[in-house]
Amino acid sequence: MKKIIALSLVAATTMAFGSTASDLEMMKAEIAALKAEVASLKKSGDAAEIKKIKKTLSEVKAHDANDNIKWGVDLRTSIDNINYDMADGSSRGKDDLMATRLWLNMEYAADEKNIFKGQLSMNKAFGADFGTTTSSMPRGYGMDSFDWITNEALAGDTLKVREAAWLYLGDSAFGADIPWTFSIGRRPSTNGFLANLREDDAEQSPLGHVINVEFDGLSSKLDLSNITGVPGMSIKLCTGQGSTNAEPLFSTTTSYANDDDALKDITLYGFIFEPYNDSQYIVKTIWYKGMDLPGYTNEDMALMMDGDDTTNPGMMTKVGDLQGAALSVLVDGLTDDGFLSETKVFGSLAWSQTDPFGDELMLGSNEQKSGSSYWLGAQFPVLEGQLGLEYNHGSKYWRPFTYGEDTMIGSKLAARGDAYEAYYTYQLTEALSAQLRFTSIDYDYTGSNSFFGVDGTPMSIGDIKANAAWGESYLALNPITDPATMTDLQKQAAGAIGMEKNTVESAQDFRFYLRYRF
């Protein structure tokens, strides 16, 4: 037994001066030997020796953890067949959109209370470049590089920071039996509760029904289960920043000062309250408020639709605030054994409300507008894999923060209409998995994936079709002979026809991926 302890200390010393693969294997063998010795001593009842070996084992493990960042690799290769059905009956799409997504996960525990977590990311479309597109906006330097989705949007081969946060684990908040946490940094705020099921990921912090974007901020969680006796009860307070108006370095004589001509800082705050969680029945709620949100004005939209890319507005306008809330429930196992014991079912209700600034138009209106959404789903064990079925519906003025959702045709949970989804995930080996997924969205109104100004105005798809039909009839009787001398009615008719051509009525995304994780 003394020999085992001595060898373990030698292994720990070796790790202090640099680790090789053989060093790591040696240490693993020593830890295994210590565990075996503990098991043997338990049978003989030698409590003193057991305590001594356990202390040595803890020292070896702690030394290993403190000397190394723990790395993990998540590599996914996907192919998507996407299709958009336009309101005028035409279609657009791409049969073979291929992409590679790489996540390099990092974790380090300096001690039992302080943890660093980070993630580097690359999300590259096969053959991606940064040449000018037909919209005169280079890929990776337009709206697809907005800070909320910079790692979710397909781009080139650049490795970027997706997450970088420090986490503190406390034992007793306010002197009571309340475990607590505090974290600050680039937040893990995508693929949250329920949205993580189809992604085959562990859930992140927010509720996926209303928030699925990258964010810089902080949070603090209080575990209330000990003092209330209610399993899993907790509350988490969150705040963060979605953009800054600080002047870039050396762009003026006052670097990093507020730029009064730019958009004001976008901020968000709220809380996540978990009233019950016994690992089978899980209930979570969220409320949040986004401040100084951006959007386009009527004047901006007119410039973008005038056919001249050189007149496009360079910056949005702050148009108002928005608050939202959600209640999500997951039942993980309907019975104690059998098929239904591994079946998951969930339901979620969500609400949003705009608060425009003065006469600014938020979602096309200078009045408060409320929207709602509901989301239902289930996941079943089928042929050693997981079959998932989901459905969600959004109302006319529904607006969540789900821009980072991993769907190539836009966020299904943002849909002002109906979305249907089916997927099958299968674990091929311990490290390799595959998934087939089909997503279909039918829109009742426009603006589902837009921002918060006039660009997010919900226009009925039926009205757009009717207006285009009128426009075609009017121009048939009053043809345009000279674009420079068009009457107002001719302009309206031509505009109605053009809007129909550029309005998505429905969209479909069929995906297959292979994913390697270790």
C-alpha positions as CSV (number, residue, x, y, z in Angstrom):
1,M,0.0,0.0,0.0
2,K,2.9,2.4,0.8
3,K,4.3,1.6,-2.6
4,I,1.1,2.7,-4.3
5,I,1.1,6.0,-2.4
6,A,4.7,6.6,-3.3
7,L,4.2,5.9,-6.9
8,S,1.2,8.3,-7.0
9,L,3.3,11.1,-5.5
10,V,5.9,10.5,-8.2
11,A,3.2,10.7,-10.9
12,A,1.9,14.0,-9.4
13,T,5.5,15.4,-9.4
14,T,6.0,14.4,-13.0
15,M,2.8,16.3,-14.0
16,A,4.2,19.4,-12.4
17,F,7.1,19.5,-14.9
18,G,5.0,18.9,-18.1
19,S,2.7,16.1,-19.2
20,T,3.2,13.6,-21.9
21,A,0.8,10.9,-23.1
22,S,2.7,8.3,-21.2
23,D,2.7,10.5,-18.1
24,L,-1.1,10.7,-18.2
25,E,-1.5,7.0,-18.7
26,M,0.8,6.4,-15.8
27,M,-1.2,8.6,-13.5
28,K,-4.5,7.0,-14.6
29,A,-3.1,3.6,-13.7
30,E,-2.0,4.9,-10.3
31,I,-5.5,6.3,-9.6
32,A,-7.0,3.0,-10.7
33,A,-4.7,1.1,-8.3
34,L,-5.6,3.4,-5.4
35,K,-9.3,2.9,-6.0
36,A,-8.7,-0.9,-6.1
37,E,-6.7,-0.7,-2.8
38,V,-9.5,1.4,-1.2
39,A,-12.1,-1.3,-2.2
40,S,-9.9,-4.0,-0.8
41,L,-9.4,-2.2,2.5
42,K,-13.1,-1.5,2.8
43,K,-13.6,-5.3,2.9
44,S,-11.0,-5.6,5.7
45,G,-12.4,-2.6,7.6
46,D,-9.1,-0.7,7.9
47,A,-10.6,2.8,8.3
48,A,-7.3,4.6,9.0
49,E,-5.7,3.3,5.9
50,I,-8.8,4.0,3.8
51,K,-8.7,7.6,4.9
52,K,-5.0,8.0,4.1
53,I,-5.4,6.6,0.6
54,K,-8.5,8.7,-0.1
55,K,-6.5,11.8,0.9
56,T,-3.7,10.9,-1.5
57,L,-6.1,10.1,-4.3
58,S,-7.8,13.6,-3.8
59,E,-4.4,15.3,-3.9
60,V,-3.4,13.5,-7.2
61,K,-6.7,14.4,-8.8
62,A,-6.6,18.0,-7.7
63,H,-3.0,18.4,-8.9
64,D,-4.0,17.1,-12.3
65,A,-6.9,19.4,-12.5
66,N,-5.0,22.5,-11.5
67,D,-2.2,21.9,-14.0
68,N,-4.3,21.4,-17.1
69,I,-7.3,23.0,-18.9
70,K,-9.7,20.2,-19.7
71,W,-10.4,20.3,-23.5
72,G,-13.3,18.8,-25.4
73,V,-13.9,18.7,-29.1
74,D,-17.4,18.9,-30.8
75,L,-17.1,18.6,-34.6
76,R,-20.3,18.5,-36.7
77,T,-20.5,18.2,-40.5
78,S,-24.0,18.9,-41.9
79,I,-25.8,19.1,-45.2
80,D,-29.1,21.0,-45.5
81,N,-31.7,21.0,-48.3
82,I,-33.5,24.3,-47.9
83,N,-36.5,25.7,-49.8
84,Y,-38.5,28.9,-49.6
85,D,-42.0,29.1,-51.1
86,M,-42.6,32.8,-52.0
87,A,-46.0,34.4,-52.0
88,D,-46.1,34.8,-55.8
89,G,-45.8,31.1,-56.3
90,S,-42.1,31.0,-57.1
91,S,-39.4,29.1,-55.1
92,R,-35.9,29.7,-53.9
93,G,-33.5,27.5,-52.1
94,K,-30.3,25.4,-52.1
95,D,-30.2,21.6,-52.4
96,D,-26.8,21.0,-50.8
97,L,-25.8,23.6,-48.2
98,M,-22.8,21.9,-46.5
99,A,-21.1,23.2,-43.3
100,T,-18.6,22.3,-40.7
101,R,-19.1,23.5,-37.1
102,L,-16.3,23.1,-34.6
103,W,-16.5,23.8,-30.9
104,L,-13.4,23.6,-28.8
105,N,-14.6,23.4,-25.2
106,M,-12.4,24.5,-22.3
107,E,-12.8,24.1,-18.5
108,Y,-10.5,24.8,-15.6
109,A,-11.0,24.6,-11.8
110,A,-8.5,26.6,-9.9
111,D,-10.1,25.3,-6.7
112,E,-13.4,23.8,-5.7
113,K,-15.2,27.1,-5.8
114,N,-13.8,28.8,-8.9
115,I,-14.4,27.5,-12.4
116,F,-13.5,28.8,-15.8
117,K,-15.5,27.7,-18.8
118,G,-14.9,28.7,-22.4
119,Q,-15.7,27.7,-26.0
120,L,-13.9,28.5,-29.2
121,S,-16.0,28.2,-32.4
122,M,-15.8,28.0,-36.1
123,N,-19.0,27.7,-38.2
124,K,-18.0,27.4,-41.9
125,A,-20.0,26.9,-45.0
126,F,-18.2,24.6,-47.5
127,G,-16.4,26.9,-50.0
128,A,-17.3,30.0,-48.1
129,D,-15.6,33.2,-49.1
130,F,-16.1,36.9,-48.4
131,G,-16.8,38.1,-51.9
132,T,-19.7,40.5,-52.6
133,T,-23.1,38.9,-52.8
134,T,-26.0,40.1,-55.0
135,S,-27.1,42.3,-52.1
136,S,-23.7,44.1,-52.1
137,M,-23.0,42.9,-48.6
138,P,-20.0,40.6,-48.0
139,R,-20.9,37.4,-46.1
140,G,-19.7,37.7,-42.6
141,Y,-19.7,41.5,-42.5
142,G,-23.4,42.3,-42.6
143,M,-26.3,41.3,-40.4
144,D,-24.9,37.8,-40.1
145,S,-22.0,39.2,-38.0
146,F,-24.3,40.9,-35.4
147,D,-23.0,40.1,-32.0
148,W,-26.0,38.0,-31.0
149,I,-25.4,35.4,-33.7
150,T,-21.7,35.8,-34.7
151,N,-21.0,32.1,-34.0
152,E,-24.3,30.8,-35.2
153,A,-24.2,32.3,-38.7
154,L,-22.3,30.4,-41.4
155,A,-19.1,32.2,-42.3
156,G,-15.4,31.4,-43.1
157,D,-12.7,29.5,-41.3
158,T,-12.1,32.1,-38.5
159,L,-11.9,30.7,-34.9
160,K,-13.9,33.0,-32.5
161,V,-14.8,33.0,-28.9
162,R,-18.3,31.8,-28.3
163,E,-18.2,31.5,-24.6
164,A,-15.8,32.7,-21.9
165,A,-17.1,33.0,-18.4
166,W,-15.9,32.7,-14.8
167,L,-18.2,30.8,-12.3
168,Y,-18.0,31.1,-8.5
169,L,-19.8,28.4,-6.3
170,G,-20.9,29.6,-2.9
171,D,-22.2,27.6,0.0
172,S,-24.5,29.9,2.1
173,A,-25.9,33.1,0.8
174,F,-27.0,35.6,3.5
175,G,-25.8,33.2,6.2
176,A,-28.6,30.8,5.4
177,D,-28.5,27.3,3.9
178,I,-28.7,28.7,0.3
179,P,-26.1,27.5,-2.1
180,W,-25.4,30.2,-4.7
181,T,-23.4,31.0,-7.8
182,F,-22.1,34.0,-9.6
183,S,-20.9,34.1,-13.2
184,I,-19.7,36.9,-15.5
185,G,-18.4,36.9,-19.1
186,R,-19.5,35.8,-22.6
187,R,-22.6,33.9,-21.5
188,P,-23.7,30.4,-22.5
189,S,-27.2,31.7,-23.6
190,T,-28.0,29.5,-26.7
191,N,-29.7,26.1,-26.8
192,G,-31.5,26.7,-23.5
193,F,-34.2,24.7,-21.8
194,L,-36.3,22.6,-24.3
195,A,-34.4,23.9,-27.3
196,N,-31.5,21.7,-26.2
197,L,-33.5,18.5,-26.8
198,R,-33.4,18.5,-30.6
199,E,-29.9,19.8,-30.5
200,D,-28.8,16.8,-28.4
201,D,-27.0,19.1,-26.0
202,A,-27.1,19.8,-22.3
203,E,-29.4,22.7,-21.6
204,Q,-27.9,26.2,-21.2
205,S,-29.2,28.9,-18.9
206,P,-32.2,30.7,-20.5
207,L,-35.5,29.2,-21.7
208,G,-35.2,28.4,-25.4
209,H,-38.7,29.6,-26.2
210,V,-37.8,33.2,-25.8
211,I,-34.0,33.7,-25.7
212,N,-31.5,32.0,-28.0
213,V,-28.7,34.4,-28.7
214,E,-25.1,35.0,-27.6
215,F,-24.7,37.6,-24.9
216,D,-22.2,39.3,-22.7
217,G,-23.3,39.6,-19.1
218,L,-23.6,38.2,-15.6
219,S,-25.9,36.1,-13.5
220,S,-26.3,34.9,-9.9
221,K,-28.4,31.9,-8.8
222,L,-29.8,31.1,-5.4
223,D,-30.8,27.5,-4.7
224,L,-33.9,27.7,-2.5
225,S,-34.6,24.0,-2.2
226,N,-32.9,23.5,1.2
227,I,-34.9,26.3,3.0
228,T,-38.2,25.7,1.3
229,G,-38.2,21.9,1.1
230,V,-39.3,22.1,-2.6
231,P,-37.1,20.0,-4.9
232,G,-35.0,22.1,-7.3
233,M,-36.6,25.5,-6.4
234,S,-34.2,28.3,-7.4
235,I,-34.1,31.8,-8.8
236,K,-31.4,33.3,-11.1
237,L,-31.0,37.0,-11.7
238,C,-29.4,37.9,-15.1
239,T,-28.3,41.1,-16.9
240,G,-26.2,41.8,-19.9
241,Q,-25.3,44.0,-22.9
242,G,-26.2,43.3,-26.5
243,S,-24.3,46.1,-28.2
244,T,-22.2,49.2,-27.3
245,N,-21.9,52.7,-28.7
246,A,-18.3,53.1,-27.6
247,E,-16.1,54.8,-30.2
248,P,-13.6,52.4,-31.7
249,L,-9.9,52.8,-30.9
250,F,-8.4,55.9,-32.6
251,S,-11.5,56.5,-34.7
252,T,-11.7,59.9,-33.0
253,T,-9.6,61.8,-30.5
254,T,-11.8,60.3,-27.7
255,S,-11.4,56.5,-28.1
256,Y,-14.1,54.4,-26.4
257,A,-16.2,57.4,-25.4
258,N,-19.9,57.3,-26.1
259,D,-20.8,58.0,-29.7
260,D,-23.9,60.1,-29.4
261,D,-24.6,59.5,-33.1
262,A,-24.6,55.7,-32.8
263,L,-27.2,53.4,-31.4
264,K,-27.4,53.5,-27.6
265,D,-26.1,50.5,-25.7
266,I,-28.6,47.6,-25.9
267,T,-29.1,46.1,-22.4
268,L,-31.2,43.2,-21.1
269,Y,-32.2,42.1,-17.6
270,G,-34.5,39.6,-16.0
271,F,-34.9,36.5,-13.9
272,I,-35.4,32.7,-14.2
273,F,-37.5,31.2,-11.5
274,E,-37.6,27.4,-11.2
275,P,-40.5,26.5,-8.9
276,Y,-40.1,22.8,-9.0
277,N,-37.5,20.3,-10.4
278,D,-37.2,16.7,-9.1
279,S,-35.5,15.6,-12.4
280,Q,-38.7,14.0,-13.7
281,Y,-41.1,17.0,-13.4
282,I,-39.3,20.2,-14.3
283,V,-41.0,23.6,-14.3
284,K,-39.2,26.8,-15.3
285,T,-40.3,30.4,-15.8
286,I,-38.6,33.5,-17.1
287,W,-39.2,37.2,-17.3
288,Y,-37.0,39.7,-19.1
289,K,-36.8,43.2,-20.5
290,G,-34.7,44.4,-23.5
291,M,-33.8,48.1,-23.5
292,D,-33.1,50.5,-26.4
293,L,-33.8,47.9,-29.2
294,P,-32.9,48.7,-32.8
295,G,-35.0,48.7,-36.0
296,Y,-35.6,50.4,-39.3
297,T,-37.9,53.4,-39.8
298,N,-40.3,54.0,-42.7
299,E,-37.7,56.2,-44.3
300,D,-35.0,53.5,-44.0
301,M,-37.3,50.9,-45.6
302,A,-38.1,53.2,-48.5
303,L,-34.4,53.6,-49.2
304,M,-33.8,49.9,-49.0
305,M,-36.6,49.3,-51.6
306,D,-35.7,52.0,-54.1
307,G,-33.5,49.6,-56.1
308,D,-30.3,51.6,-55.4
309,D,-28.0,49.8,-53.0
310,T,-25.9,52.9,-52.6
311,T,-28.7,54.6,-50.7
312,N,-29.3,51.9,-48.1
313,P,-29.2,53.2,-44.5
314,G,-26.0,52.4,-42.7
315,M,-27.5,52.2,-39.2
316,M,-30.7,51.3,-37.5
317,T,-32.6,53.5,-35.0
318,K,-33.4,52.7,-31.4
319,V,-37.2,52.3,-31.4
320,G,-38.2,51.1,-27.9
321,D,-38.1,48.4,-25.2
322,L,-39.6,44.9,-25.2
323,Q,-40.5,42.6,-22.3
324,G,-41.3,38.9,-22.4
325,A,-42.0,35.9,-20.3
326,A,-42.4,32.2,-20.6
327,L,-43.6,29.1,-18.6
328,S,-42.1,25.8,-19.7
329,V,-42.8,22.3,-18.3
330,L,-40.9,19.1,-19.1
331,V,-41.9,15.6,-18.0
332,D,-38.8,13.4,-18.3
333,G,-40.4,9.9,-18.1
334,L,-44.1,9.2,-17.9
335,T,-43.8,5.9,-16.0
336,D,-41.3,4.1,-13.8
337,D,-40.2,1.5,-16.4
338,G,-40.8,0.5,-20.0
339,F,-41.1,2.6,-23.2
340,L,-42.8,5.5,-21.5
341,S,-40.2,5.7,-18.8
342,E,-37.7,7.1,-21.4
343,T,-40.3,9.3,-23.1
344,K,-40.2,13.0,-22.7
345,V,-43.1,15.4,-23.2
346,F,-43.1,19.2,-22.9
347,G,-45.2,22.3,-23.3
348,S,-44.4,26.0,-23.2
349,L,-46.4,29.3,-23.2
350,A,-44.7,32.6,-24.0
351,W,-45.6,36.3,-24.2
352,S,-44.0,39.5,-25.5
353,Q,-45.0,43.2,-25.4
354,T,-43.5,46.2,-27.2
355,D,-43.0,49.6,-25.6
356,P,-42.2,52.2,-28.4
357,F,-40.3,55.4,-27.7
358,G,-42.6,58.4,-28.4
359,D,-43.7,58.3,-32.0
360,E,-41.2,55.6,-33.1
361,L,-42.8,52.6,-34.8
362,M,-42.1,49.3,-33.1
363,L,-43.2,46.3,-35.2
364,G,-44.9,49.0,-37.3
365,S,-46.9,50.6,-34.5
366,N,-46.4,53.5,-32.0
367,E,-48.6,51.7,-29.5
368,Q,-47.9,48.8,-27.2
369,K,-48.5,45.5,-29.0
370,S,-48.6,42.0,-27.3
371,G,-47.8,38.7,-28.9
372,S,-48.0,35.1,-27.7
373,S,-46.7,31.7,-28.6
374,Y,-47.2,28.1,-27.6
375,W,-44.8,25.1,-28.2
376,L,-45.5,21.4,-27.7
377,G,-43.2,18.5,-28.2
378,A,-42.2,14.9,-27.3
379,Q,-39.2,12.7,-27.6
380,F,-39.5,8.9,-27.8
381,P,-36.9,6.1,-27.6
382,V,-37.1,4.3,-31.0
383,L,-34.6,1.7,-32.3
384,E,-32.0,2.7,-29.7
385,G,-32.2,6.3,-30.9
386,Q,-34.4,9.3,-30.1
387,L,-37.4,10.4,-32.2
388,G,-38.6,13.9,-31.6
389,L,-41.8,15.7,-32.7
390,E,-42.4,19.4,-32.1
391,Y,-45.0,22.0,-33.0
392,N,-45.2,25.7,-32.3
393,H,-47.5,28.6,-33.1
394,G,-46.9,32.4,-32.9
395,S,-49.4,35.2,-33.1
396,K,-49.4,38.4,-35.2
397,Y,-47.1,40.5,-32.9
398,W,-45.0,37.7,-31.4
399,R,-41.4,38.7,-31.0
400,P,-38.8,36.6,-29.1
401,F,-34.9,36.8,-29.0
402,T,-34.3,33.6,-30.9
403,Y,-32.1,34.8,-33.7
404,G,-29.3,32.3,-32.8
405,E,-31.5,29.2,-33.3
406,D,-29.8,26.5,-35.3
407,T,-32.2,26.4,-38.2
408,M,-31.0,27.4,-41.7
409,I,-34.3,28.9,-42.7
410,G,-34.6,31.2,-39.7
411,S,-35.9,30.7,-36.2
412,K,-38.9,28.4,-36.1
413,L,-39.8,29.6,-32.6
414,A,-40.1,33.2,-33.9
415,A,-42.7,32.2,-36.5
416,R,-45.8,34.2,-36.8
417,G,-47.7,31.2,-37.9
418,D,-47.1,27.4,-37.5
419,A,-43.9,25.4,-37.4
420,Y,-43.7,21.6,-37.5
421,E,-40.5,19.5,-36.9
422,A,-39.5,15.9,-36.7
423,Y,-36.0,14.6,-36.0
424,Y,-34.2,11.3,-35.2
425,T,-30.9,11.2,-33.4
426,Y,-28.8,8.0,-33.2
427,Q,-25.6,7.3,-31.3
428,L,-23.4,5.4,-33.7
429,T,-20.5,4.9,-31.3
430,E,-19.5,6.4,-28.0
431,A,-18.2,9.5,-29.7
432,L,-20.1,9.6,-33.0
433,S,-23.8,10.5,-33.5
434,A,-26.0,11.2,-36.5
435,Q,-29.3,13.1,-36.9
436,L,-32.0,13.5,-39.6
437,R,-34.2,16.5,-39.1
438,F,-37.1,18.1,-41.1
439,T,-38.4,21.6,-40.2
440,S,-41.4,23.2,-41.9
441,I,-42.7,26.8,-41.3
442,D,-45.9,28.2,-42.6
443,Y,-46.2,32.0,-42.1
444,D,-49.4,33.9,-41.5
445,Y,-47.6,37.3,-41.2
446,T,-44.3,38.8,-42.4
447,G,-41.5,40.0,-40.2
448,S,-40.9,36.9,-38.1
449,N,-37.1,37.1,-38.3
450,S,-36.7,40.9,-38.5
451,F,-35.6,43.4,-35.9
452,F,-37.9,45.6,-33.8
453,G,-38.8,48.6,-36.1
454,V,-40.9,48.9,-39.2
455,D,-39.0,46.0,-40.7
456,G,-40.8,43.8,-38.1
457,T,-44.3,44.9,-39.2
458,P,-46.6,41.9,-39.3
459,M,-48.4,42.1,-42.7
460,S,-50.9,39.4,-43.6
461,I,-49.7,37.0,-46.3
462,G,-53.2,37.0,-47.6
463,D,-53.3,40.8,-47.9
464,I,-50.0,40.8,-49.7
465,K,-51.4,38.4,-52.3
466,A,-54.6,40.4,-52.7
467,N,-52.7,43.6,-53.1
468,A,-50.4,42.0,-55.7
469,A,-53.5,40.7,-57.6
470,W,-54.9,44.3,-57.6
471,G,-51.6,45.6,-58.8
472,E,-51.4,43.3,-61.7
473,S,-55.0,44.1,-62.7
474,Y,-54.4,47.8,-62.5
475,L,-51.2,47.8,-64.5
476,A,-52.9,45.6,-67.1
477,L,-55.4,48.4,-67.7
478,N,-52.9,51.2,-67.0
479,P,-49.5,50.0,-68.3
480,I,-46.3,51.8,-67.4
481,T,-44.9,53.5,-70.5
482,D,-42.2,55.5,-68.8
483,P,-40.9,54.6,-65.3
484,A,-39.9,58.3,-64.8
485,T,-43.5,59.5,-65.2
486,M,-45.4,56.8,-63.2
487,T,-48.5,57.9,-61.3
488,D,-48.8,57.3,-57.6
489,L,-51.2,54.4,-58.3
490,Q,-48.9,52.9,-60.8
491,K,-46.1,53.0,-58.2
492,Q,-48.3,51.4,-55.6
493,A,-49.3,48.7,-58.0
494,A,-45.7,48.0,-58.9
495,G,-44.7,48.0,-55.2
496,A,-47.4,45.5,-54.3
497,I,-46.3,43.1,-57.0
498,G,-42.6,43.5,-55.9
499,M,-43.5,42.8,-52.3
500,E,-45.3,39.5,-53.2
501,K,-42.2,38.3,-55.0
502,N,-40.0,38.9,-51.9
503,T,-42.3,37.6,-49.2
504,V,-41.7,34.1,-47.9
505,E,-45.0,32.2,-47.4
506,S,-43.5,28.9,-46.2
507,A,-40.0,27.4,-45.7
508,Q,-38.6,23.9,-45.3
509,D,-35.2,22.7,-44.1
510,F,-34.1,19.0,-44.3
511,R,-30.9,18.3,-42.5
512,F,-28.5,15.4,-42.0
513,Y,-25.4,15.6,-39.8
514,L,-22.6,13.5,-38.3
515,R,-21.2,14.7,-35.0
516,Y,-18.1,13.7,-33.2
517,R,-17.7,14.6,-29.5
518,F,-15.1,13.7,-26.9
